[in-house]
Amino acid sequence: MDHFLYRDGALYAEDVAVADIAAAVVTPFYLYSTATLTRHYQLFDQALEGMEHMVCYAMKAASNQAILKTLADL
């Protein structure tokens, strides 16, 4: 399931309209979905099931503390 979807012509991140977020914060801004990060991590991890593996993340890609915590918790 994708957690960034259009509904009636409006972009939503999970169940929140991105326009509502943009109106509440200073733009430009970065918008991440914990549900999407979790889903993609789990799909990657499951693809390697049955093999010894470690899923790693390059902090240089995005060093946002919330992203790092989400991935570390997984």
mmCIF file as gemmi writes it, N, C-alpha and C atoms, coordinates in Angstrom:
data_model
loop_
_atom_site.group_PDB
_atom_site.id
_atom_site.type_symbol
_atom_site.label_atom_id
_atom_site.label_alt_id
_atom_site.label_comp_id
_atom_site.label_asym_id
_atom_site.label_entity_id
_atom_site.label_seq_id
_atom_site.pdbx_PDB_ins_code
_atom_site.Cartn_x
_atom_site.Cartn_y
_atom_site.Cartn_z
_atom_site.occupancy
_atom_site.B_iso_or_equiv
_atom_site.pdbx_formal_charge
_atom_site.auth_seq_id
_atom_site.auth_asym_id
_atom_site.pdbx_PDB_model_num
ATOM 1 N N . MET Axp A 1 ? 0.836 -1.173 0 1 0 ? 1 A 1
ATOM 2 C CA . MET Axp A 1 ? 0 0 0 1 0 ? 1 A 1
ATOM 3 C C . MET Axp A 1 ? 0.882 1.237 0 1 0 ? 1 A 1
ATOM 4 N N . ASP Axp A 2 ? 0.519 2.19 -0.827 1 0 ? 2 A 1
ATOM 5 C CA . ASP Axp A 2 ? 1.23 3.462 -0.893 1 0 ? 2 A 1
ATOM 6 C C . ASP Axp A 2 ? 0.544 4.42 0.075 1 0 ? 2 A 1
ATOM 7 N N . HIS Axp A 3 ? 1.327 5.152 0.826 1 0 ? 3 A 1
ATOM 8 C CA . HIS Axp A 3 ? 0.758 6.049 1.829 1 0 ? 3 A 1
ATOM 9 C C . HIS Axp A 3 ? 0.758 7.499 1.386 1 0 ? 3 A 1
ATOM 10 N N . PHE Axp A 4 ? 1.118 7.753 0.12 1 0 ? 4 A 1
ATOM 11 C CA . PHE Axp A 4 ? 0.965 9.057 -0.51 1 0 ? 4 A 1
ATOM 12 C C . PHE Axp A 4 ? -0.001 8.854 -1.665 1 0 ? 4 A 1
ATOM 13 N N . LEU Axp A 5 ? -1.206 9.357 -1.522 1 0 ? 5 A 1
ATOM 14 C CA . LEU Axp A 5 ? -2.255 9.12 -2.513 1 0 ? 5 A 1
ATOM 15 C C . LEU Axp A 5 ? -3.013 10.4 -2.828 1 0 ? 5 A 1
ATOM 16 N N . TYR Axp A 6 ? -3.576 10.438 -4.04 1 0 ? 6 A 1
ATOM 17 C CA . TYR Axp A 6 ? -4.473 11.526 -4.397 1 0 ? 6 A 1
ATOM 18 C C . TYR Axp A 6 ? -5.902 11.105 -4.094 1 0 ? 6 A 1
ATOM 19 N N . ARG Axp A 7 ? -6.648 11.998 -3.472 1 0 ? 7 A 1
ATOM 20 C CA . ARG Axp A 7 ? -8.076 11.796 -3.205 1 0 ? 7 A 1
ATOM 21 C C . ARG Axp A 7 ? -8.801 13.044 -3.671 1 0 ? 7 A 1
ATOM 22 N N . ASP Axp A 8 ? -9.682 12.872 -4.611 1 0 ? 8 A 1
ATOM 23 C CA . ASP Axp A 8 ? -10.436 13.999 -5.159 1 0 ? 8 A 1
ATOM 24 C C . ASP Axp A 8 ? -9.52 15.143 -5.58 1 0 ? 8 A 1
ATOM 25 N N . GLY Axp A 9 ? -8.392 14.783 -6.193 1 0 ? 9 A 1
ATOM 26 C CA . GLY Axp A 9 ? -7.468 15.785 -6.722 1 0 ? 9 A 1
ATOM 27 C C . GLY Axp A 9 ? -6.513 16.383 -5.709 1 0 ? 9 A 1
ATOM 28 N N . ALA Axp A 10 ? -6.599 15.973 -4.448 1 0 ? 10 A 1
ATOM 29 C CA . ALA Axp A 10 ? -5.708 16.502 -3.405 1 0 ? 10 A 1
ATOM 30 C C . ALA Axp A 10 ? -4.733 15.405 -2.968 1 0 ? 10 A 1
ATOM 31 N N . LEU Axp A 11 ? -3.467 15.778 -2.794 1 0 ? 11 A 1
ATOM 32 C CA . LEU Axp A 11 ? -2.458 14.824 -2.349 1 0 ? 11 A 1
ATOM 33 C C . LEU Axp A 11 ? -2.544 14.644 -0.843 1 0 ? 11 A 1
ATOM 34 N N . TYR Axp A 12 ? -2.55 13.393 -0.419 1 0 ? 12 A 1
ATOM 35 C CA . TYR Axp A 12 ? -2.593 13.041 1.001 1 0 ? 12 A 1
ATOM 36 C C . TYR Axp A 12 ? -1.348 12.254 1.378 1 0 ? 12 A 1
ATOM 37 N N . ALA Axp A 13 ? -0.85 12.523 2.558 1 0 ? 13 A 1
ATOM 38 C CA . ALA Axp A 13 ? 0.221 11.732 3.162 1 0 ? 13 A 1
ATOM 39 C C . ALA Axp A 13 ? -0.434 10.985 4.304 1 0 ? 13 A 1
ATOM 40 N N . GLU Axp A 14 ? -0.498 9.671 4.163 1 0 ? 14 A 1
ATOM 41 C CA . GLU Axp A 14 ? -1.283 8.834 5.063 1 0 ? 14 A 1
ATOM 42 C C . GLU Axp A 14 ? -2.718 9.371 5.027 1 0 ? 14 A 1
ATOM 43 N N . ASP Axp A 15 ? -3.265 9.878 6.096 1 0 ? 15 A 1
ATOM 44 C CA . ASP Axp A 15 ? -4.649 10.367 6.055 1 0 ? 15 A 1
ATOM 45 C C . ASP Axp A 15 ? -4.753 11.873 6.203 1 0 ? 15 A 1
ATOM 46 N N . VAL Axp A 16 ? -3.67 12.593 5.898 1 0 ? 16 A 1
ATOM 47 C CA . VAL Axp A 16 ? -3.647 14.046 6.077 1 0 ? 16 A 1
ATOM 48 C C . VAL Axp A 16 ? -3.386 14.716 4.732 1 0 ? 16 A 1
ATOM 49 N N . ALA Axp A 17 ? -4.187 15.715 4.407 1 0 ? 17 A 1
ATOM 50 C CA . ALA Axp A 17 ? -3.989 16.458 3.164 1 0 ? 17 A 1
ATOM 51 C C . ALA Axp A 17 ? -2.678 17.24 3.247 1 0 ? 17 A 1
ATOM 52 N N . VAL Axp A 18 ? -1.842 17.092 2.226 1 0 ? 18 A 1
ATOM 53 C CA . VAL Axp A 18 ? -0.562 17.798 2.214 1 0 ? 18 A 1
ATOM 54 C C . VAL Axp A 18 ? -0.791 19.306 2.219 1 0 ? 18 A 1
ATOM 55 N N . ALA Axp A 19 ? -1.837 19.782 1.584 1 0 ? 19 A 1
ATOM 56 C CA . ALA Axp A 19 ? -2.147 21.216 1.59 1 0 ? 19 A 1
ATOM 57 C C . ALA Axp A 19 ? -2.401 21.712 3.015 1 0 ? 19 A 1
ATOM 58 N N . ASP Axp A 20 ? -3.026 20.884 3.853 1 0 ? 20 A 1
ATOM 59 C CA . ASP Axp A 20 ? -3.264 21.265 5.254 1 0 ? 20 A 1
ATOM 60 C C . ASP Axp A 20 ? -1.948 21.362 6.019 1 0 ? 20 A 1
ATOM 61 N N . ILE Axp A 21 ? -1.036 20.452 5.729 1 0 ? 21 A 1
ATOM 62 C CA . ILE Axp A 21 ? 0.272 20.496 6.387 1 0 ? 21 A 1
ATOM 63 C C . ILE Axp A 21 ? 1.025 21.741 5.943 1 0 ? 21 A 1
ATOM 64 N N . ALA Axp A 22 ? 1.01 22.006 4.636 1 0 ? 22 A 1
ATOM 65 C CA . ALA Axp A 22 ? 1.711 23.179 4.099 1 0 ? 22 A 1
ATOM 66 C C . ALA Axp A 22 ? 1.156 24.473 4.681 1 0 ? 22 A 1
ATOM 67 N N . ALA Axp A 23 ? -0.145 24.523 4.941 1 0 ? 23 A 1
ATOM 68 C CA . ALA Axp A 23 ? -0.754 25.717 5.522 1 0 ? 23 A 1
ATOM 69 C C . ALA Axp A 23 ? -0.354 25.9 6.988 1 0 ? 23 A 1
ATOM 70 N N . ALA Axp A 24 ? 0.007 24.801 7.649 1 0 ? 24 A 1
ATOM 71 C CA . ALA Axp A 24 ? 0.323 24.857 9.083 1 0 ? 24 A 1
ATOM 72 C C . ALA Axp A 24 ? 1.81 25.074 9.366 1 0 ? 24 A 1
ATOM 73 N N . VAL Axp A 25 ? 2.667 24.828 8.378 1 0 ? 25 A 1
ATOM 74 C CA . VAL Axp A 25 ? 4.113 24.964 8.58 1 0 ? 25 A 1
ATOM 75 C C . VAL Axp A 25 ? 4.685 25.916 7.541 1 0 ? 25 A 1
ATOM 76 N N . VAL Axp A 26 ? 5.903 26.343 7.789 1 0 ? 26 A 1
ATOM 77 C CA . VAL Axp A 26 ? 6.584 27.201 6.83 1 0 ? 26 A 1
ATOM 78 C C . VAL Axp A 26 ? 7.034 26.339 5.649 1 0 ? 26 A 1
ATOM 79 N N . THR Axp A 27 ? 6.809 26.805 4.443 1 0 ? 27 A 1
ATOM 80 C CA . THR Axp A 27 ? 7.244 26.072 3.256 1 0 ? 27 A 1
ATOM 81 C C . THR Axp A 27 ? 8.514 26.715 2.72 1 0 ? 27 A 1
ATOM 82 N N . PRO Axp A 28 ? 9.367 25.993 2.046 1 0 ? 28 A 1
ATOM 83 C CA . PRO Axp A 28 ? 9.253 24.569 1.735 1 0 ? 28 A 1
ATOM 84 C C . PRO Axp A 28 ? 9.547 23.705 2.956 1 0 ? 28 A 1
ATOM 85 N N . PHE Axp A 29 ? 9.146 22.454 2.893 1 0 ? 29 A 1
ATOM 86 C CA . PHE Axp A 29 ? 9.36 21.522 3.996 1 0 ? 29 A 1
ATOM 87 C C . PHE Axp A 29 ? 9.517 20.116 3.433 1 0 ? 29 A 1
ATOM 88 N N . TYR Axp A 30 ? 10.098 19.252 4.237 1 0 ? 30 A 1
ATOM 89 C CA . TYR Axp A 30 ? 10.205 17.842 3.894 1 0 ? 30 A 1
ATOM 90 C C . TYR Axp A 30 ? 9.08 17.109 4.595 1 0 ? 30 A 1
ATOM 91 N N . LEU Axp A 31 ? 8.46 16.179 3.883 1 0 ? 31 A 1
ATOM 92 C CA . LEU Axp A 31 ? 7.353 15.414 4.444 1 0 ? 31 A 1
ATOM 93 C C . LEU Axp A 31 ? 7.658 13.929 4.288 1 0 ? 31 A 1
ATOM 94 N N . TYR Axp A 32 ? 7.694 13.236 5.399 1 0 ? 32 A 1
ATOM 95 C CA . TYR Axp A 32 ? 7.982 11.808 5.409 1 0 ? 32 A 1
ATOM 96 C C . TYR Axp A 32 ? 6.784 11.061 5.974 1 0 ? 32 A 1
ATOM 97 N N . SER Axp A 33 ? 6.65 9.818 5.594 1 0 ? 33 A 1
ATOM 98 C CA . SER Axp A 33 ? 5.584 8.96 6.091 1 0 ? 33 A 1
ATOM 99 C C . SER Axp A 33 ? 6.207 7.797 6.855 1 0 ? 33 A 1
ATOM 100 N N . THR Axp A 34 ? 5.932 7.727 8.155 1 0 ? 34 A 1
ATOM 101 C CA . THR Axp A 34 ? 6.416 6.608 8.949 1 0 ? 34 A 1
ATOM 102 C C . THR Axp A 34 ? 5.868 5.295 8.403 1 0 ? 34 A 1
ATOM 103 N N . ALA Axp A 35 ? 4.612 5.303 7.984 1 0 ? 35 A 1
ATOM 104 C CA . ALA Axp A 35 ? 4.011 4.082 7.434 1 0 ? 35 A 1
ATOM 105 C C . ALA Axp A 35 ? 4.741 3.631 6.171 1 0 ? 35 A 1
ATOM 106 N N . THR Axp A 36 ? 5.141 4.568 5.309 1 0 ? 36 A 1
ATOM 107 C CA . THR Axp A 36 ? 5.861 4.22 4.091 1 0 ? 36 A 1
ATOM 108 C C . THR Axp A 36 ? 7.26 3.717 4.408 1 0 ? 36 A 1
ATOM 109 N N . LEU Axp A 37 ? 7.966 4.395 5.314 1 0 ? 37 A 1
ATOM 110 C CA . LEU Axp A 37 ? 9.297 3.939 5.712 1 0 ? 37 A 1
ATOM 111 C C . LEU Axp A 37 ? 9.231 2.519 6.279 1 0 ? 37 A 1
ATOM 112 N N . THR Axp A 38 ? 8.247 2.288 7.136 1 0 ? 38 A 1
ATOM 113 C CA . THR Axp A 38 ? 8.084 0.97 7.755 1 0 ? 38 A 1
ATOM 114 C C . THR Axp A 38 ? 7.778 -0.086 6.698 1 0 ? 38 A 1
ATOM 115 N N . ARG Axp A 39 ? 6.865 0.227 5.806 1 0 ? 39 A 1
ATOM 116 C CA . ARG Axp A 39 ? 6.476 -0.731 4.762 1 0 ? 39 A 1
ATOM 117 C C . ARG Axp A 39 ? 7.663 -1.093 3.887 1 0 ? 39 A 1
ATOM 118 N N . HIS Axp A 40 ? 8.423 -0.102 3.451 1 0 ? 40 A 1
ATOM 119 C CA . HIS Axp A 40 ? 9.541 -0.372 2.55 1 0 ? 40 A 1
ATOM 120 C C . HIS Axp A 40 ? 10.65 -1.147 3.262 1 0 ? 40 A 1
ATOM 121 N N . TYR Axp A 41 ? 10.885 -0.812 4.525 1 0 ? 41 A 1
ATOM 122 C CA . TYR Axp A 41 ? 11.863 -1.58 5.305 1 0 ? 41 A 1
ATOM 123 C C . TYR Axp A 41 ? 11.423 -3.041 5.38 1 0 ? 41 A 1
ATOM 124 N N . GLN Axp A 42 ? 10.158 -3.259 5.736 1 0 ? 42 A 1
ATOM 125 C CA . GLN Axp A 42 ? 9.657 -4.621 5.903 1 0 ? 42 A 1
ATOM 126 C C . GLN Axp A 42 ? 9.693 -5.41 4.594 1 0 ? 42 A 1
ATOM 127 N N . LEU Axp A 43 ? 9.357 -4.775 3.479 1 0 ? 43 A 1
ATOM 128 C CA . LEU Axp A 43 ? 9.419 -5.457 2.18 1 0 ? 43 A 1
ATOM 129 C C . LEU Axp A 43 ? 10.85 -5.862 1.839 1 0 ? 43 A 1
ATOM 130 N N . PHE Axp A 44 ? 11.788 -4.969 2.094 1 0 ? 44 A 1
ATOM 131 C CA . PHE Axp A 44 ? 13.198 -5.265 1.834 1 0 ? 44 A 1
ATOM 132 C C . PHE Axp A 44 ? 13.672 -6.401 2.731 1 0 ? 44 A 1
ATOM 133 N N . ASP Axp A 45 ? 13.334 -6.324 4.007 1 0 ? 45 A 1
ATOM 134 C CA . ASP Axp A 45 ? 13.722 -7.355 4.969 1 0 ? 45 A 1
ATOM 135 C C . ASP Axp A 45 ? 13.119 -8.71 4.59 1 0 ? 45 A 1
ATOM 136 N N . GLN Axp A 46 ? 11.859 -8.713 4.199 1 0 ? 46 A 1
ATOM 137 C CA . GLN Axp A 46 ? 11.182 -9.955 3.821 1 0 ? 46 A 1
ATOM 138 C C . GLN Axp A 46 ? 11.769 -10.552 2.548 1 0 ? 46 A 1
ATOM 139 N N . ALA Axp A 47 ? 12.237 -9.707 1.641 1 0 ? 47 A 1
ATOM 140 C CA . ALA Axp A 47 ? 12.833 -10.205 0.393 1 0 ? 47 A 1
ATOM 141 C C . ALA Axp A 47 ? 14.101 -11.001 0.671 1 0 ? 47 A 1
ATOM 142 N N . LEU Axp A 48 ? 14.753 -10.717 1.782 1 0 ? 48 A 1
ATOM 143 C CA . LEU Axp A 48 ? 15.988 -11.411 2.14 1 0 ? 48 A 1
ATOM 144 C C . LEU Axp A 48 ? 15.762 -12.519 3.168 1 0 ? 48 A 1
ATOM 145 N N . GLU Axp A 49 ? 14.495 -12.788 3.468 1 0 ? 49 A 1
ATOM 146 C CA . GLU Axp A 49 ? 14.154 -13.81 4.456 1 0 ? 49 A 1
ATOM 147 C C . GLU Axp A 49 ? 14.788 -15.144 4.074 1 0 ? 49 A 1
ATOM 148 N N . GLY Axp A 50 ? 15.318 -15.829 5.065 1 0 ? 50 A 1
ATOM 149 C CA . GLY Axp A 50 ? 15.952 -17.108 4.843 1 0 ? 50 A 1
ATOM 150 C C . GLY Axp A 50 ? 17.451 -16.988 4.601 1 0 ? 50 A 1
ATOM 151 N N . MET Axp A 51 ? 17.915 -15.762 4.458 1 0 ? 51 A 1
ATOM 152 C CA . MET Axp A 51 ? 19.342 -15.502 4.269 1 0 ? 51 A 1
ATOM 153 C C . MET Axp A 51 ? 19.832 -14.669 5.447 1 0 ? 51 A 1
ATOM 154 N N . GLU Axp A 52 ? 21.061 -14.911 5.855 1 0 ? 52 A 1
ATOM 155 C CA . GLU Axp A 52 ? 21.618 -14.045 6.888 1 0 ? 52 A 1
ATOM 156 C C . GLU Axp A 52 ? 21.819 -12.665 6.268 1 0 ? 52 A 1
ATOM 157 N N . HIS Axp A 53 ? 21.263 -11.644 6.9 1 0 ? 53 A 1
ATOM 158 C CA . HIS Axp A 53 ? 21.37 -10.301 6.34 1 0 ? 53 A 1
ATOM 159 C C . HIS Axp A 53 ? 21.225 -9.234 7.423 1 0 ? 53 A 1
ATOM 160 N N . MET Axp A 54 ? 21.609 -8.045 7.059 1 0 ? 54 A 1
ATOM 161 C CA . MET Axp A 54 ? 21.44 -6.884 7.925 1 0 ? 54 A 1
ATOM 162 C C . MET Axp A 54 ? 20.981 -5.736 7.02 1 0 ? 54 A 1
ATOM 163 N N . VAL Axp A 55 ? 19.871 -5.117 7.345 1 0 ? 55 A 1
ATOM 164 C CA . VAL Axp A 55 ? 19.384 -3.98 6.568 1 0 ? 55 A 1
ATOM 165 C C . VAL Axp A 55 ? 20.053 -2.731 7.136 1 0 ? 55 A 1
ATOM 166 N N . CYS Axp A 56 ? 20.719 -1.989 6.269 1 0 ? 56 A 1
ATOM 167 C CA . CYS Axp A 56 ? 21.441 -0.783 6.692 1 0 ? 56 A 1
ATOM 168 C C . CYS Axp A 56 ? 20.88 0.432 5.966 1 0 ? 56 A 1
ATOM 169 N N . TYR Axp A 57 ? 21.108 1.594 6.534 1 0 ? 57 A 1
ATOM 170 C CA . TYR Axp A 57 ? 20.623 2.847 5.971 1 0 ? 57 A 1
ATOM 171 C C . TYR Axp A 57 ? 21.77 3.849 5.942 1 0 ? 57 A 1
ATOM 172 N N . ALA Axp A 58 ? 21.953 4.514 4.819 1 0 ? 58 A 1
ATOM 173 C CA . ALA Axp A 58 ? 23.008 5.523 4.694 1 0 ? 58 A 1
ATOM 174 C C . ALA Axp A 58 ? 22.5 6.846 5.263 1 0 ? 58 A 1
ATOM 175 N N . MET Axp A 59 ? 23.023 7.218 6.398 1 0 ? 59 A 1
ATOM 176 C CA . MET Axp A 59 ? 22.58 8.453 7.057 1 0 ? 59 A 1
ATOM 177 C C . MET Axp A 59 ? 22.797 9.676 6.178 1 0 ? 59 A 1
ATOM 178 N N . LYS Axp A 60 ? 23.745 9.606 5.261 1 0 ? 60 A 1
ATOM 179 C CA . LYS Axp A 60 ? 23.996 10.727 4.368 1 0 ? 60 A 1
ATOM 180 C C . LYS Axp A 60 ? 22.771 11.008 3.491 1 0 ? 60 A 1
ATOM 181 N N . ALA Axp A 61 ? 21.97 9.981 3.237 1 0 ? 61 A 1
ATOM 182 C CA . ALA Axp A 61 ? 20.78 10.143 2.397 1 0 ? 61 A 1
ATOM 183 C C . ALA Axp A 61 ? 19.774 11.081 3.043 1 0 ? 61 A 1
ATOM 184 N N . ALA Axp A 62 ? 19.592 10.968 4.333 1 0 ? 62 A 1
ATOM 185 C CA . ALA Axp A 62 ? 18.68 11.836 5.082 1 0 ? 62 A 1
ATOM 186 C C . ALA Axp A 62 ? 18.954 11.584 6.557 1 0 ? 62 A 1
ATOM 187 N N . SER Axp A 63 ? 19.517 12.562 7.227 1 0 ? 63 A 1
ATOM 188 C CA . SER Axp A 63 ? 19.919 12.367 8.624 1 0 ? 63 A 1
ATOM 189 C C . SER Axp A 63 ? 18.873 12.874 9.617 1 0 ? 63 A 1
ATOM 190 N N . ASN Axp A 64 ? 17.648 13.011 9.167 1 0 ? 64 A 1
ATOM 191 C CA . ASN Axp A 64 ? 16.551 13.437 10.037 1 0 ? 64 A 1
ATOM 192 C C . ASN Axp A 64 ? 16.426 12.468 11.213 1 0 ? 64 A 1
ATOM 193 N N . GLN Axp A 65 ? 16.39 13.013 12.418 1 0 ? 65 A 1
ATOM 194 C CA . GLN Axp A 65 ? 16.365 12.183 13.628 1 0 ? 65 A 1
ATOM 195 C C . GLN Axp A 65 ? 15.132 11.281 13.695 1 0 ? 65 A 1
ATOM 196 N N . ALA Axp A 66 ? 14.002 11.753 13.234 1 0 ? 66 A 1
ATOM 197 C CA . ALA Axp A 66 ? 12.786 10.932 13.266 1 0 ? 66 A 1
ATOM 198 C C . ALA Axp A 66 ? 12.914 9.734 12.318 1 0 ? 66 A 1
ATOM 199 N N . ILE Axp A 67 ? 13.513 9.95 11.144 1 0 ? 67 A 1
ATOM 200 C CA . ILE Axp A 67 ? 13.734 8.845 10.208 1 0 ? 67 A 1
ATOM 201 C C . ILE Axp A 67 ? 14.684 7.834 10.823 1 0 ? 67 A 1
ATOM 202 N N . LEU Axp A 68 ? 15.775 8.325 11.397 1 0 ? 68 A 1
ATOM 203 C CA . LEU Axp A 68 ? 16.757 7.425 11.994 1 0 ? 68 A 1
ATOM 204 C C . LEU Axp A 68 ? 16.159 6.622 13.135 1 0 ? 68 A 1
ATOM 205 N N . LYS Axp A 69 ? 15.341 7.255 13.962 1 0 ? 69 A 1
ATOM 206 C CA . LYS Axp A 69 ? 14.696 6.54 15.072 1 0 ? 69 A 1
ATOM 207 C C . LYS Axp A 69 ? 13.733 5.487 14.542 1 0 ? 69 A 1
ATOM 208 N N . THR Axp A 70 ? 12.941 5.842 13.555 1 0 ? 70 A 1
ATOM 209 C CA . THR Axp A 70 ? 11.992 4.879 12.972 1 0 ? 70 A 1
ATOM 210 C C . THR Axp A 70 ? 12.723 3.652 12.459 1 0 ? 70 A 1
ATOM 211 N N . LEU Axp A 71 ? 13.789 3.874 11.696 1 0 ? 71 A 1
ATOM 212 C CA . LEU Axp A 71 ? 14.536 2.746 11.133 1 0 ? 71 A 1
ATOM 213 C C . LEU Axp A 71 ? 15.274 1.967 12.206 1 0 ? 71 A 1
ATOM 214 N N . ALA Axp A 72 ? 15.824 2.66 13.195 1 0 ? 72 A 1
ATOM 215 C CA . ALA Axp A 72 ? 16.529 1.96 14.277 1 0 ? 72 A 1
ATOM 216 C C . ALA Axp A 72 ? 15.562 1.077 15.075 1 0 ? 72 A 1
ATOM 217 N N . ASP Axp A 73 ? 14.347 1.559 15.27 1 0 ? 73 A 1
ATOM 218 C CA . ASP Axp A 73 ? 13.342 0.775 16.006 1 0 ? 73 A 1
ATOM 219 C C . ASP Axp A 73 ? 12.929 -0.481 15.249 1 0 ? 73 A 1
ATOM 220 N N . LEU Axp A 74 ? 13.002 -0.399 13.91 1 0 ? 74 A 1
ATOM 221 C CA . LEU Axp A 74 ? 12.636 -1.56 13.098 1 0 ? 74 A 1
ATOM 222 C C . LEU Axp A 74 ? 13.72 -2.613 13.16 1 0 ? 74 A 1
